């Protein structure tokens, strides 16, 4: 009481005390709880004012955040946590200096820590505070009270003992239960997830942030569709929790930009998100969501193709997709079901279209000398998936060691001449396309080197596009009167994504047949797929394209007529010529645009029509070289020959046996290490064993340090 009177009589001292207290409050550590706001639902922390000076006694103040994390019961804060003391708590009015009514900082730390074992020594015992007052606890409750009272009579200390801070840091709060939305994390094995309890998920903090350390995730490419779906839900929930529980459309670029950058005008392209993903968890989650969504879509597409039976696992195989009723009808007429007719397979690769697609779909890659190889890498991957690896799986030799007949494969290129007959008919044909990228032009010759390395024939016709050469070869092979030298008919597979070539697809039940294979999805495009996509049969697709036009090739078509209107007109009249001859039967705008653009429609029909009579003697054919070489940069491209007979040409285009050393040398020269490893695996080579690492010496001996002497620097001129 006398001390309080002296403080009141000295205003300067009172101000100094308040300034010192304010400084302590803002100094960090556990005193930050003083300034933290308390919500109305949350009870205020108790404090102790033993000297009645209107100020908090700092050494009895508690950290609200740490107490909440440790889940301390605020109702029991008036009692001591020390289990060694058996003295009941008493009122502060009866014993104003008793420590039982105040939670001492040692008791508070002891409440956070697990109980110590008997043989361990309490690191707080015998330690002195900065004021040299012993803070050790004894078994005598009276001594404990006296020590606490003595500490309370002293000036408040401005620091926490180091050991106390260490024990406070070591204190681990109990693990919180996961939220209801995240009770089931994704598991790599669904059966394992059912049999074993899942680990609790990290829960978002008050600010919406997650712990930096996350559980190890399985490889997404190895997960099934159900497991990917669960992983997607988990990521979506994590995104919403990171956004403070607010949901938004993850497919909307503006909403994603607002959540990631706080600005809806920012670009959410992959490069921008990658740039900030290290320090921005929302950007990292959005990238993971996009990757899972793309992979899930691809796997579902592949599953649908497998169920429909249109998934092409090998482009050199004959696959019949004739409905049962058509097969039965053929059997009644010919005496043989069409799936029992033995044919051979012909694969025509639209090399030019494949190079362009690989360039735009892949990533920029360069060889050690700077030569671009991104498109080449994509072509290698496609040919390996659909031709090389299936051929290696079937084996190149029979049981007696004799080489098997290799499949017929030919790579078709566009003419090197800039102008074709279509540019002569319509100068604006493909005029809307940008010039070829400067880093794509040199990769055409690299693909020609690849064809020679894999033992494939190349062909091109001056003045014609690759589509016309493909149409000519497919038309000859699909004629049942044309046979190979073995007397067999040929089913044709065309590896291309060009919709113009869909005109060549044959009707269901026809033998020999012509099918398309999409290099991106490996989907086998048949008569039913064309009918579903365009609403017309493949034989009428040219008329539909002439009416609707084609913006990719700058084919004008008829204005205001799209694919659906074109399909309705073709179903009604049968062909483009019949439509143009009966325009008076139409009404309104359709009749007007047909009459005004009749010549344009006929011109468009000539442009989309595939030439099926390209002279074979005009084609430039390049056979693969069989010469050995040591450097892939000098791959012999083979000889350029001329052939006039289709039957002879069909025997000429059989692949040569795959040479392992040639292929690996080509991949190594172009820096395709991953393709090298995959090719070796499909060839059957065991993976190379890594050399065992030398164990580091555990000896505590250190090498002596040589101290340089002045004479060691006698030759240094500075």
C-alpha distance (Angstrom), angle and dihedral (degrees) to the residues before:
residue distance angle dihedral
X1 . . .
X2 3.82 . .
X3 3.83 89.2 .
X4 3.79 90.7 52.4
X5 3.84 89.8 50.0
X6 3.77 91.4 51.4
X7 3.80 91.1 50.4
X8 3.81 91.9 50.0
X9 3.80 91.0 49.3
X10 3.81 91.4 52.7
X11 3.83 110.2 57.7
X12 3.80 93.5 -179.6
X13 3.77 92.1 56.3
X14 3.78 91.0 47.9
X15 3.83 90.0 52.3
X16 3.79 90.9 48.4
X17 3.80 90.5 52.0
X18 3.81 91.8 50.1
X19 3.81 91.6 48.0
X20 3.79 90.6 49.6
X21 3.80 90.8 49.7
X22 3.82 91.6 49.3
X23 3.80 90.1 49.9
X24 3.78 90.7 52.0
X25 3.77 91.7 49.2
X26 3.81 92.2 54.2
X27 3.79 95.7 42.7
X28 3.83 93.1 89.9
X29 3.81 127.5 -131.7
X30 3.81 114.6 94.9
X31 3.82 93.6 -23.9
X32 3.83 90.7 76.5
X33 3.79 87.8 85.2
X34 3.81 89.2 74.0
X35 3.81 92.0 68.2
X36 3.83 96.1 39.3
X37 3.81 113.3 110.4
X38 3.78 118.4 -116.2
X39 3.79 120.2 -144.9
X40 3.84 119.1 -131.9
X41 3.82 90.5 -111.5
X42 3.79 92.1 53.1
X43 3.84 116.8 77.7
X44 3.78 116.5 -125.2
X45 3.74 118.0 -109.1
X46 3.83 116.2 -100.9
X47 3.74 117.0 -114.3
X48 3.76 136.2 -170.6
X49 3.80 126.9 -125.8
X50 3.78 102.4 178.8
X51 3.82 96.9 161.6
X52 3.85 94.2 45.9
X53 3.80 91.5 -129.1
X54 3.78 94.6 133.4
X55 3.81 91.0 -112.1
X56 3.79 130.6 109.2
X57 3.76 116.4 -107.7
X58 3.80 97.7 -121.9
X59 3.78 98.6 -156.0
X60 3.82 88.9 60.6
X61 3.80 95.7 47.6
X62 3.78 120.7 113.6
X63 3.77 135.2 -143.0
X64 3.79 106.2 -116.1
X65 3.83 94.7 -162.3
X66 3.82 93.1 49.6
X67 3.78 91.7 46.3
X68 3.80 91.8 50.0
X69 3.81 91.1 48.5
X70 3.78 91.3 51.5
X71 3.84 89.1 48.1
X72 3.81 94.7 -126.0
X73 3.76 116.0 -179.9
X74 3.81 107.4 -114.1
X75 3.79 90.8 -159.5
X76 3.82 91.0 65.0
X77 3.79 97.7 48.0
X78 3.78 91.7 105.5
X79 3.81 90.6 68.0
X80 3.76 128.3 70.1
X81 3.82 121.0 -106.2
X82 3.78 94.4 -150.1
X83 3.79 107.5 114.7
X84 3.78 92.3 -166.9
X85 3.80 92.1 68.3
X86 3.80 116.8 76.2
X87 3.80 97.8 -177.9
X88 3.79 111.6 118.7
X89 3.80 118.7 -124.6
X90 3.78 116.4 -94.8
X91 3.75 133.4 -162.1
X92 3.78 119.7 -85.7
X93 3.79 89.3 -131.5
X94 3.80 93.3 62.1
X95 3.81 96.7 38.6
X96 3.79 107.4 21.4
X97 3.81 93.8 175.8
X98 3.82 96.9 43.7
X99 3.81 115.4 121.9
X100 3.81 90.9 -149.1
X101 3.77 91.1 79.9
X102 3.78 93.3 49.4
X103 3.82 127.1 58.3
X104 3.78 104.9 -126.9
X105 3.83 118.4 -145.9
X106 3.82 90.9 -112.8
X107 3.79 90.3 54.8
X108 3.78 90.2 47.9
X109 3.83 92.7 51.8
X110 3.80 90.3 45.5
X111 3.79 88.2 54.6
X112 3.80 90.4 57.1
X113 3.79 96.4 46.6
X114 3.80 127.0 71.8
X115 3.83 114.6 -108.0
X116 3.77 114.2 -82.3
X117 3.74 120.9 -120.3
X118 3.78 117.9 -109.5
X119 3.80 95.9 -113.6
X120 3.81 92.8 51.4
X121 3.77 119.7 89.1
X122 3.77 118.3 -126.7
X123 3.84 105.9 -116.3
X124 3.83 89.1 -147.4
X125 3.78 94.0 59.8
X126 3.78 114.1 106.3
X127 3.80 93.6 5.2
X128 3.75 119.0 137.9
X129 3.76 126.5 -140.1
X130 3.80 121.5 -129.1
X131 3.82 87.1 -91.5
X132 3.82 90.3 57.8
X133 3.80 92.3 -114.2
X134 3.81 115.2 141.5
X135 3.79 113.5 -118.5
X136 3.81 98.5 -174.4
X137 3.77 117.3 134.2
X138 3.79 121.2 -129.2
X139 3.75 134.4 -166.0
X140 3.80 90.6 -112.9
X141 3.82 108.1 89.8
X142 3.82 91.8 -160.0
X143 3.80 91.4 57.7
X144 3.79 90.0 47.6
X145 3.81 89.7 53.5
X146 3.77 91.8 47.9
X147 3.80 92.0 50.2
X148 3.80 91.6 48.9
X149 3.81 91.1 48.0
X150 3.78 91.0 49.6
X151 3.78 90.9 51.7
X152 3.80 91.4 48.7
X153 3.83 91.5 53.4
X154 3.79 90.8 56.8
X155 3.78 126.1 82.4
X156 3.82 113.8 -82.2
X157 3.78 111.9 -93.3
X158 3.81 118.5 -125.7
X159 3.79 98.9 -148.4
X160 3.77 139.6 52.5
X161 3.81 118.4 -123.0
X162 3.83 110.2 -100.0
X163 3.79 93.9 -122.7
X164 3.79 90.0 51.5
X165 3.80 90.5 53.6
X166 3.79 90.0 48.0
X167 3.80 92.0 51.0
X168 3.80 90.6 46.1
X169 3.83 89.0 53.9
X170 3.80 91.7 47.4
X171 3.78 92.1 51.4
X172 3.82 108.3 106.7
X173 3.79 117.8 -155.9
X174 3.79 118.4 -135.7
X175 3.83 116.1 -89.7
X176 3.77 112.1 -99.9
X177 3.78 121.0 -131.0
X178 3.84 115.3 -104.3
X179 3.76 120.0 -105.7
X180 3.77 119.9 -95.9
X181 3.81 91.9 -107.7
X182 3.81 92.1 56.0
X183 3.76 104.0 40.4
X184 3.80 93.9 118.3
X185 3.82 117.2 50.1
X186 3.80 119.3 -162.3
X187 3.77 114.0 -87.8
X188 3.77 126.0 -156.3
X189 3.83 90.2 -139.6
X190 3.79 116.7 43.0
X191 3.82 93.7 -161.0
X192 3.77 91.0 50.6
X193 3.77 90.0 50.4
X194 3.80 90.3 55.9
X195 3.77 95.4 48.1
X196 3.79 99.7 42.7
X197 3.79 128.3 47.8
X198 3.77 114.4 -109.0
X199 3.76 121.0 -118.2
X200 3.79 116.6 -106.5
X201 3.77 114.5 -94.5
X202 3.79 123.7 -123.2
X203 3.76 111.4 -95.4
X204 3.76 122.9 -138.6
X205 3.76 117.5 -108.6
X206 3.77 124.7 -127.0
X207 3.81 90.9 -83.6
X208 3.80 92.6 51.6
X209 3.83 94.8 -108.3
X210 3.78 122.9 135.2
X211 3.78 126.8 -142.3
X212 3.79 112.8 -85.3
X213 3.80 93.3 -127.2
X214 3.82 110.9 75.0
X215 3.79 131.2 -177.1
X216 3.79 114.4 -93.2
X217 3.80 110.7 -94.7
X218 3.80 125.1 -144.1
X219 3.79 121.6 -116.9
X220 3.80 106.5 -80.6
X221 3.81 92.7 -144.9
X222 3.81 90.5 62.1
X223 3.82 95.1 52.5
X224 3.78 125.1 100.3
X225 3.78 123.7 -123.5
X226 3.83 92.7 -96.3
X227 3.79 92.0 48.7
X228 3.80 91.2 47.9
X229 3.80 89.4 50.2
X230 3.81 91.0 53.4
X231 3.79 90.5 46.9
X232 3.81 89.5 51.5
X233 3.81 92.0 52.6
X234 3.79 90.5 49.1
X235 3.82 92.1 51.5
X236 3.81 92.0 46.8
X237 3.80 91.0 52.3
X238 3.80 89.8 48.5
X239 3.81 90.1 51.5
X240 3.80 92.1 51.8
X241 3.80 92.8 47.3
X242 3.80 89.4 49.0
X243 3.81 86.5 53.6
X244 3.83 89.6 56.0
X245 3.80 92.9 -98.5
X246 3.81 95.2 -55.8
X247 3.80 114.2 132.9
X248 3.80 122.1 -142.8
X249 3.79 138.6 169.0
X250 3.79 108.5 -83.0
X251 3.81 89.9 -164.4
X252 3.81 92.6 58.4
X253 3.83 111.9 91.7
X254 3.81 92.2 -157.4
X255 3.80 94.8 51.4
X256 3.80 91.5 44.9
X257 3.83 90.5 49.7
X258 3.79 90.2 50.3
X259 3.82 91.7 51.2
X260 3.81 95.3 44.5
X261 3.81 104.0 35.4
X262 3.80 102.3 14.3
X263 3.82 88.4 -121.5
X264 3.81 122.0 92.8
X265 3.81 92.1 -157.2
X266 3.81 93.9 64.4
X267 3.79 119.4 105.1
X268 3.81 116.9 -109.3
X269 3.79 95.6 -160.2
X270 3.78 116.5 144.0
X271 3.81 93.4 -106.3
X272 3.81 92.1 55.0
X273 3.80 93.1 48.3
X274 3.81 92.1 46.1
X275 3.78 89.9 53.6
X276 3.82 93.1 59.7
X277 3.82 100.6 28.1
X278 3.80 92.6 98.8
X279 3.79 94.5 63.5
X280 3.81 99.8 20.3
X281 3.77 114.2 70.4
X282 3.81 93.1 -172.2
X283 3.81 90.7 58.3
X284 3.79 90.2 49.3
X285 3.81 91.9 51.4
X286 3.82 92.5 47.6
X287 3.82 90.6 52.5
X288 3.80 90.5 49.1
X289 3.81 90.4 49.0
X290 3.80 91.7 52.0
X291 3.79 92.5 48.7
X292 3.80 92.6 49.9
X293 3.81 91.9 45.4
X294 3.80 91.8 52.2
X295 3.80 93.0 46.4
X296 3.80 92.3 45.9
X297 3.80 91.3 50.9
X298 3.79 91.2 49.5
X299 3.80 93.8 49.4
X300 3.79 92.6 47.7
X301 3.79 89.5 50.0
X302 3.79 90.7 50.6
X303 3.81 90.9 48.4
X304 3.80 90.9 51.8
X305 3.79 91.1 49.8
X306 3.80 91.1 50.5
X307 3.79 90.9 51.0
X308 3.81 91.4 48.6
X309 3.79 91.4 45.9
X310 3.82 92.9 -124.9
X311 3.81 98.6 112.9
X312 3.79 109.2 116.9
X313 3.79 108.9 -147.6
X314 3.79 90.4 172.2
X315 3.79 127.6 24.4
X316 3.81 92.4 -154.7
X317 3.82 96.6 60.2
X318 3.79 127.9 97.1
X319 3.80 111.2 -123.2
X320 3.78 122.9 -177.5
X321 3.79 117.8 -155.7
X322 3.78 97.9 176.0
X323 3.81 114.6 146.6
X324 3.78 116.6 -116.2
X325 3.81 94.9 -111.4
X326 3.83 91.9 53.1
X327 3.79 91.7 47.8
X328 3.80 89.9 51.4
X329 3.81 91.4 49.8
X330 3.81 91.2 51.3
X331 3.77 90.1 49.4
X332 3.81 91.4 53.8
X333 3.84 91.5 50.9
X334 3.79 103.9 36.3
X335 3.78 99.4 23.4
X336 3.83 89.6 -124.5
X337 3.77 130.1 84.7
X338 3.76 113.5 -124.2
X339 3.81 92.6 -122.7
X340 3.81 88.2 58.6
X341 3.82 94.6 54.1
X342 3.79 109.2 104.9
X343 3.78 114.2 -133.7
X344 3.77 138.3 159.6
X345 3.80 126.9 -121.6
X346 3.79 129.2 -115.9
X347 3.80 120.3 -167.3
X348 3.81 119.5 -160.1
X349 3.82 114.0 -170.3
X350 3.81 118.3 -157.8
X351 3.80 91.8 -142.5
X352 3.81 97.3 178.5
X353 3.81 93.9 52.1
X354 3.82 90.5 44.4
X355 3.82 91.6 53.5
X356 3.81 92.5 50.6
X357 3.80 92.6 47.2
X358 3.81 92.8 47.7
X359 3.80 90.5 49.5
X360 3.80 95.6 52.5
X361 3.81 96.0 37.8
X362 3.80 97.4 45.1
X363 3.77 135.7 62.3
X364 3.79 129.7 -97.0
X365 3.80 110.5 -90.0
X366 3.80 131.3 173.4
X367 3.74 136.7 -166.1
X368 3.79 121.2 -123.1
X369 3.81 89.9 -94.8
X370 3.82 91.7 51.8
X371 3.82 98.0 -100.7
X372 3.84 110.0 145.2
X373 3.81 113.4 -117.4
X374 3.83 105.9 167.5
X375 3.81 95.9 109.7
X376 3.81 91.2 42.0
X377 3.80 90.2 55.1
X378 3.81 91.1 52.5
X379 3.81 92.4 49.6
X380 3.82 90.4 49.2
X381 3.80 91.6 51.9
X382 3.83 93.2 48.9
X383 3.80 95.1 47.3
X384 3.80 91.2 45.6
X385 3.80 92.9 51.0
X386 3.81 97.3 47.4
X387 3.82 104.1 27.2
X388 3.80 118.6 11.4
X389 3.81 102.9 42.6
X390 3.84 95.4 43.5
X391 3.80 88.1 49.8
X392 3.80 91.4 51.2
X393 3.81 89.8 48.3
X394 3.82 91.1 54.5
X395 3.78 91.4 46.3
X396 3.78 129.5 -121.4
X397 3.81 95.2 -123.0
X398 3.78 133.8 49.8
X399 3.80 127.4 -129.6
X400 3.81 91.6 -81.1
X401 3.78 92.9 52.6
X402 3.78 94.5 -107.1
X403 3.81 116.5 138.4
X404 3.78 115.5 -104.3
X405 3.77 123.3 -130.1
X406 3.75 107.5 -85.6
X407 3.82 120.7 -136.7
X408 3.79 122.8 -96.5
X409 3.82 107.7 -106.1
X410 3.80 128.6 164.7
X411 3.82 129.6 177.3
X412 3.81 112.1 -141.8
X413 3.82 119.5 -155.6
X414 3.79 132.5 -169.3
X415 3.77 117.7 -105.9
X416 3.79 114.6 -87.5
X417 3.79 87.9 -134.5
X418 3.79 111.5 99.2
X419 3.81 95.3 -141.5
X420 3.79 124.8 59.0
X421 3.79 130.6 178.1
X422 3.83 89.3 -87.7
X423 3.81 92.3 61.0
X424 3.79 87.4 52.2
X425 3.82 90.5 54.2
X426 3.82 95.3 42.5
X427 3.83 117.4 12.9
X428 3.82 91.3 -162.0
X429 3.79 92.4 59.6
X430 3.85 106.2 132.4
X431 3.81 88.2 -10.1
X432 3.81 90.6 133.6
X433 3.79 92.6 64.9
X434 3.81 118.6 101.5
X435 3.80 118.6 -119.9
X436 3.78 118.0 -85.8
X437 3.82 111.8 -81.8
X438 3.76 112.6 -103.2
X439 3.81 92.7 -124.0
X440 3.83 93.1 51.0
X441 3.82 99.7 56.0
X442 3.85 96.8 71.9
X443 3.81 92.2 49.4
X444 3.81 94.0 70.6
X445 3.81 90.1 71.3
X446 3.82 89.4 46.0
X447 3.81 89.3 57.0
X448 3.81 88.9 50.2
X449 3.81 87.8 54.2
X450 3.79 88.5 50.0
X451 3.82 91.6 52.4
X452 3.79 90.4 53.2
X453 3.82 90.6 47.2
X454 3.82 91.8 53.2
X455 3.81 92.7 44.5
X456 3.83 97.8 -111.8
X457 3.80 129.0 145.9
X458 3.82 120.7 -122.6
X459 3.80 127.3 -151.6
X460 3.80 137.8 -179.2
X461 3.79 136.0 163.9
X462 3.83 122.5 -141.4
X463 3.80 111.3 -118.8
X464 3.81 94.1 15.1
X465 3.76 135.3 91.3
X466 3.79 123.3 -122.0
X467 3.83 88.9 -107.3
X468 3.81 90.8 63.7
X469 3.82 93.4 50.1
X470 3.81 90.6 47.6
X471 3.82 90.8 49.2
X472 3.81 91.0 50.6
X473 3.81 94.3 50.6
X474 3.83 93.7 42.7
X475 3.80 91.5 48.0
X476 3.80 91.0 53.7
X477 3.80 93.7 45.7
X478 3.83 94.0 47.3
X479 3.79 91.9 55.9
X480 3.78 106.2 100.6
X481 3.82 90.6 -150.0
X482 3.79 91.1 63.1
X483 3.77 114.3 81.0
X484 3.75 136.6 176.8
X485 3.78 122.7 -111.9
X486 3.81 86.4 -92.0
X487 3.81 89.3 56.6
X488 3.83 94.9 -112.1
X489 3.79 131.1 133.3
X490 3.80 119.8 -127.0
X491 3.78 132.4 -130.4
X492 3.81 110.3 -150.1
X493 3.79 127.0 -140.7
X494 3.82 118.0 -169.4
X495 3.80 116.1 -157.7
X496 3.80 103.1 -152.2
X497 3.80 142.5 104.2
X498 3.81 94.8 -144.8
X499 3.81 110.0 124.1
X500 3.82 91.3 -152.7
X501 3.81 88.5 70.6
X502 3.80 90.5 57.5
X503 3.80 85.6 83.9
X504 3.82 87.7 74.8
X505 3.82 96.1 58.9
X506 3.80 109.7 114.7
X507 3.78 127.0 -133.8
X508 3.79 121.2 -93.4
X509 3.78 113.7 -82.7
X510 3.76 96.8 23.9
X511 3.81 118.6 132.0
X512 2.98 121.7 -130.6
X513 3.81 95.4 33.7
X514 3.80 138.8 -164.0
X515 3.81 119.9 -144.1
X516 3.79 134.8 173.6
X517 3.81 125.7 -133.1
X518 3.80 119.2 -157.1
X519 3.84 107.2 -137.8
X520 3.81 92.0 -151.8
X521 3.81 100.7 51.6
X522 3.85 99.8 17.1
X523 3.80 87.1 -128.5
X524 3.78 117.2 158.1
X525 3.82 106.0 -133.5
X526 3.79 111.4 -148.2
X527 3.80 136.3 170.4
X528 3.81 91.6 -80.0
X529 3.83 93.3 53.6
X530 3.82 92.0 51.5
X531 3.80 91.6 48.3
X532 3.80 91.3 49.1
X533 3.81 93.4 47.9
X534 3.82 101.2 43.4
X535 3.79 104.2 18.2
X536 3.82 91.9 -124.2
X537 3.80 135.2 80.8
X538 3.83 119.6 -97.2
X539 3.81 91.4 -104.7
X540 3.84 89.4 60.0
X541 3.80 96.5 41.9
X542 3.81 92.0 95.8
X543 3.82 90.8 58.8
X544 3.82 90.8 49.1
X545 3.82 92.1 50.4
X546 3.82 90.7 47.9
X547 3.82 90.8 55.6
X548 3.82 98.2 39.7
X549 3.81 96.1 37.0
X550 3.80 127.2 -144.9
X551 3.80 119.6 -104.9
X552 3.82 92.3 -168.6
X553 3.83 92.0 63.6
X554 3.83 94.4 28.8
X555 3.80 92.4 -116.2
X556 3.83 106.2 162.8
X557 3.82 102.3 -149.5
X558 3.82 118.3 172.5
X559 3.82 116.4 -42.0
X560 3.83 117.8 -114.7
X561 3.82 92.6 16.5
X562 3.77 117.0 110.9
X563 3.81 133.5 -179.3
X564 3.83 94.5 -82.2
X565 3.82 95.0 50.0
X566 3.81 89.9 44.5
X567 3.82 91.1 52.5
X568 3.83 91.3 50.2
X569 3.81 91.9 50.9
X570 3.82 92.3 47.8
X571 3.81 91.5 49.9
X572 3.79 89.6 49.4
X573 3.82 100.1 46.0
X574 3.83 104.5 17.4
X575 3.82 102.6 -129.2
X576 3.80 144.6 20.9
X577 3.82 92.6 -100.8
X578 3.79 91.1 52.7
X579 3.81 91.1 49.1
X580 3.81 92.9 52.3
X581 3.82 91.2 47.1
X582 3.82 92.9 53.1
X583 3.80 102.7 42.8
X584 3.84 90.6 126.2
X585 3.81 89.1 69.0
X586 3.79 90.7 62.8
X587 3.80 123.6 79.1
X588 3.75 138.3 -146.0
X589 3.77 123.6 -5.7
X590 3.82 96.5 -8.6
X591 3.80 92.2 59.7
X592 3.79 91.6 45.8
X593 3.82 96.5 51.7
X594 3.83 92.1 44.3
X595 3.78 93.0 52.7
X596 3.80 94.1 44.2
X597 3.83 95.1 47.1
X598 3.80 103.0 37.1
X599 3.81 94.0 120.8
X600 3.80 91.2 45.9
X601 3.81 90.6 52.1
X602 3.81 91.7 51.8
X603 3.81 91.0 47.7
X604 3.82 90.1 50.6
X605 3.82 88.9 51.7
X606 3.80 90.7 56.6
X607 3.78 91.7 48.4
X608 3.83 95.7 51.8
X609 3.79 94.3 41.9
X610 3.82 112.4 105.0
X611 3.78 116.9 -132.8
X612 3.78 108.7 -124.0
X613 3.80 97.6 178.3
X614 3.80 104.5 65.1
X615 3.83 105.9 153.5
X616 3.78 109.0 -110.7
X617 3.80 91.7 -148.9
X618 3.83 88.8 61.3
X619 3.80 92.8 55.3
X620 3.79 120.7 101.4
X621 3.81 108.9 -133.0
X622 3.80 122.6 -168.3
X623 3.81 119.0 -168.0
X624 3.81 121.8 -154.8
X625 3.77 118.1 -100.7
X626 3.79 121.2 -115.8
X627 3.79 94.6 -163.3
X628 3.77 117.7 121.0
X629 3.76 120.8 -121.7
X630 3.77 139.2 175.8
X631 3.77 100.7 -150.2
X632 3.81 121.1 57.4
X633 3.79 89.6 -152.3
X634 3.81 88.6 71.8
X635 3.80 99.7 48.6
X636 3.81 107.9 159.0
X637 3.80 108.5 -124.7
X638 3.81 93.5 -153.8
X639 3.76 131.5 -126.5
X640 3.78 127.8 -43.2
X641 3.80 110.1 -128.5
X642 3.79 139.9 175.0
X643 3.81 123.6 -132.1
X644 3.78 127.9 -174.2
X645 3.82 102.0 179.6
X646 3.82 119.7 74.8
X647 3.81 93.6 -154.1
X648 3.78 90.3 54.1
X649 3.79 89.9 46.9
X650 3.82 91.5 52.5
X651 3.80 90.4 57.7
X652 3.78 91.9 44.3
X653 3.82 94.5 58.0
X654 3.81 96.8 61.4
X655 3.80 111.0 124.2
X656 3.76 119.3 -107.5
X657 3.82 117.0 -122.5
X658 3.78 110.5 -80.2
X659 3.80 111.1 -101.0
X660 3.78 109.6 -146.2
X661 3.79 96.4 -159.4
X662 3.80 93.4 48.5
X663 3.80 92.9 51.0
X664 3.80 94.9 45.8
X665 3.80 91.1 47.0
X666 3.82 90.1 52.1
X667 3.81 92.3 49.8
X668 3.79 92.4 46.4
X669 3.80 93.6 50.1
X670 3.82 91.5 51.7
X671 3.82 93.6 44.8
X672 3.82 97.3 -112.9
X673 3.80 98.0 147.9
X674 3.79 94.9 158.6
X675 3.81 91.7 51.4
X676 3.80 88.4 50.1
X677 3.79 92.2 54.8
X678 3.82 93.2 45.3
X679 3.81 92.6 48.0
X680 3.81 91.4 51.2
X681 3.78 90.0 49.9
X682 3.82 92.8 51.3
X683 3.79 90.2 44.6
X684 3.77 88.6 57.9
X685 3.77 101.5 -109.8
X686 3.78 115.7 147.1
X687 3.80 112.9 -117.3
X688 3.76 113.2 -98.0
X689 3.76 113.4 -99.2
X690 3.74 114.9 -123.3
X691 3.78 116.8 -123.5
X692 3.79 113.4 -104.2
X693 3.73 112.0 -104.5
X694 3.75 119.1 -119.7
X695 3.74 112.7 -107.8
X696 3.73 114.5 -115.0
X697 3.75 114.5 -113.7
X698 3.78 112.9 -103.8
X699 3.77 92.2 -161.0
X700 3.76 115.2 125.3
X701 3.81 91.8 -144.0
X702 3.76 113.2 114.3
X703 3.74 127.0 -155.9
X704 3.77 112.9 -104.2
X705 3.77 114.6 -99.9
X706 3.79 114.4 -124.4
X707 3.76 111.1 -140.7
X708 3.81 111.9 -149.1
X709 3.76 118.5 -124.2
X710 3.81 127.8 -142.1
X711 3.79 91.8 -109.5
X712 3.82 89.2 60.1
X713 3.81 87.7 70.7
X714 3.78 97.4 47.3
X715 3.83 92.6 113.4
X716 3.81 95.4 48.9
X717 3.82 107.9 107.3
X718 3.82 95.8 -152.4
